Amino acid sequence: MPALKALREPFGISAVGLRVGQGVTGREVEMARTSRTQWRALSRRTVVIRSLACAAGAAASLAPVQEASAKMAQKAVEYQDTPKGDQECSNCSLFQEPNACTLVDGEISPKGWCKFWVKKAG
């Protein structure tokens, strides 16, 4: 038992909560020592670095998402300077007075049309 006394933890309690020398085998003591060694690998530096990384990730995921501000090219939306029947930019909900659109890039004619035309409410 003298070898087991050397492995004794403070206050005679091992890392797994067993009293060394009271029916505890050398294998159990070795497992307790391994467990304690693995716990020590989690240093204060590791905890701080991981906490900062988690905080940065949380801040990035909770940051307000900016809407895409890129507009589409006139060719991509099949824009034309003439209306298609009664559908024209001036009565589209996406049209912005006097000559702009929320989706289409460039100058837009109030009498124009594109495939994203949506009737104005009202």
HULINVEN-V673791 format. One record per helix or strand. SS is the DSSP state (a for helix, b for strand). FROM is the first residue (numbers start at 1). LEN is the number of residues. Records with the same first field share a line. If there is no record, write none. Layout:
BEGIN
SS=FROM-LEN ; FROM-LEN
END
This chain:
BEGIN
a=2-5 ; 10-3 ; 26-15 ; 44-19 ; 89-3
b=13-1 ; 19-1 ; 72-1 ; 80-1 ; 84-1 ; 87-1 ; 92-1 ; 95-2 ; 100-2 ; 104-1 ; 113-1 ; 119-1
END
